[in-house]
Amino acid sequence: MEDSNADIIYRFLQDDLSKEELVEFKNWRQASPENENQFRETKFLWEKAHLTTTFFEVSVDKEAALAKVQSKLKDQKVTPIRRNYLKWAVAVFLLVVGGFALQTFNTQTEIINYATTENEHKEITLPDESKVWMNENSSLTYDANFDGKFRAIRMNGDVIFEVTPDKSRPFIVQSDELKVTVLGTKFNVFAPKKSSENKNLSLARVHVFHGKVKVTQKSDDKFPLILTKGMTAGLSPKNNKLIPIVDHSPNVHFWLTDVLIFKDKTLQQVILQIEEAYKINIDLTDEKLLNCSFTGKFENQNIDEVMEILAEVLKLDFTKQDSTNFKITGGLCN
């Protein structure tokens, strides 16, 4: 990348790059871990500016603000991206759009990043003593100071938050599509990264274990949903709009609880959830068994025990082909 590094980063954050520029930008990010870290830091600070203006309902012209930042950048000789330079540039943007940014932004602040890989979970304690549990393939980013007017978290993936109450400093979680504002509660945010390759990804959702949260869609802050204990909201598969969800299953939290609960569920539904929970494949050769009804609870049990119990209750015949593949060959439950 050339002397327009900073300008291209800002344009990328606004979805304003051509196909050729996107290729150049991608190559620069992949060139070194330092480049990727610098991009992530800039992206987080940029989004922090968005959170600041939306939370305090500041009416600003972001395009004009960006133009002022870019005008200042043109007066500088921009070499390959430097951390301190980018912090200065984003600090100017915050000052322009917020008016109060100097109260919540430290130009020397450290950006904390956490990420989990396949089959990896993490438990994190934030600076305010809030607890976070990260499922596999998830990411979390926040300002190390965490002591401004609000506590801002950026995340993707599947994450559970147990927030330390602090009415003076709202806790805000932002994903690619949803924003959750809380004062003190425990809730789960499922916000998978968008992927054109996998059309079967579940859409983003928020579930409240206890407490109260406000959920808004990133593209439309005007129509929030207020959720309390046991309530769930997510994006509709039909129109990608934020809606209440009435059929939230506790089994989606199996990765943390090691508990599966079924009440009058068909064998087809049970198999799908067991497959997802244990990352296995169950082949059912007799389709007549799909509608067999099952009620039961599996807690801290391995997959062999689960299959044995299921077979005993529903009078099923099954074979274990290897550690991740099972076949149900017959049964009497129907």
Secondary structure, DSSP 4 states (H G I P E B T S, - for coil): --TTHHHHHHHHHTT---HHHHHHHHHHHHT-HHHHHHHHHHHHHHHHHHHHHHHTT----HHHHHHHHHHHHHTS---S--HHHHHHHHHHHHHHHHS-HHHH--TTPPEEEEE--TT--EEEE-TTS-EEEE-TT-EEEEESS--SSSEEEEEEEEEEEEPPP-TTS-EEEE-SSEEEEESS-EEEEEEPPP-SS-TTPPPPEEEEEESEEEEEETTEEEEEEEEETT-EEEE-TTT--EEEES---GGGGHHHH-EEEEEEEEHHHHHHHHHHHHT-EEEE--GGGTT-EEEEEEES--HHHHHHHHHHHHTEEEEEEETTEEEEEEES--
